[in-house]
Amino acid sequence: MTTSTWKMILAGALFLSAVASSMLHAQRPAPDLILSNGKIITVDEKFTIAQAVAIRGDRVVAVGRIRRSRHWRGRAPERST
């Protein structure tokens, strides 16, 4: 195979992975509750301090910065700041 053929195959594979990733992200249900503007101390190996946490049901589904929490919202969960 020529170099241009490999480039086309690689471009196609990257495109398909991007489409699949966006579809999976779109299918994720929105959290029930997002708490932000807080000081959330995680219990990972670095004891990272986060600013926002998202909860769905009885599970924490995301922890991170306030800027990232805007992407977690989905439709319109209850939000406390």
N, C-alpha and C positions, 0 to 999 in steps of 0.2 A: 504494500500500500504506500501511496505517496504521502508526503508531509501534509499537503492540503486536505487529503482524505481524513487523516488523523485529527487535524484541526476541526474539521466539520463534525466528526464523531464526538470529540471532546465538547464542542460548543453545544451540540444537541443534548449530551448527557448533563451538562451544567444547566441548560434550560429546563429540562425535565425535573431535575432535582429542585430547582427553584420553584417550579409550579407545584410539585408535590409538597414542599415545605409550607408554602402559603396556604394550600388546601388544608393541611393538617392544623395549622394555626387558626384558620377560620372556623374549623369544626370544634374547637375547644370551647366548652361552655364558659360563660362569664362567671366570675366569683360572686358569691352572695354578699360579701363584705370586703371593703378595702379600707384599711386604716393607714393614714399617712401623716406626715409632719411629726413623726415620733422618733424616739431613739430605741430601736429594736436591736437587742443584742442577740445575735445568733449563737448557736452552740456548735459551730463548725470548728475546724482545727485552728483557725485564726481568731475566733470570737469576733467576727466581723460585725460592725454596727451598720444597720440598714435604716432607711427612713420610711419605708412603707411595707405593708404585708397584705396579701390577698388571701381570703378564706372562702372555701366552697364546702358546704356541709360541715363536717367535723374535721376537715383537713386544711392545713396551710398549703396553698398551691403556688405561691410566689412570694419572694422576699427580695427587696432591692431598693433602688433610689426612687424618689418621687417622680422623676422624669420618666422612668420605665413604667411606673404604675399607671400612667395615662393609657398605655397600650393594653393593660389588663382589663379595663372597664367593660368592654363589650357593649351591651345594651345600656343598662343603668342600674348597677347594684347600689345598695345603700352605702353611703360614704361618710365617714367621720374624720374630721380634721382637727 
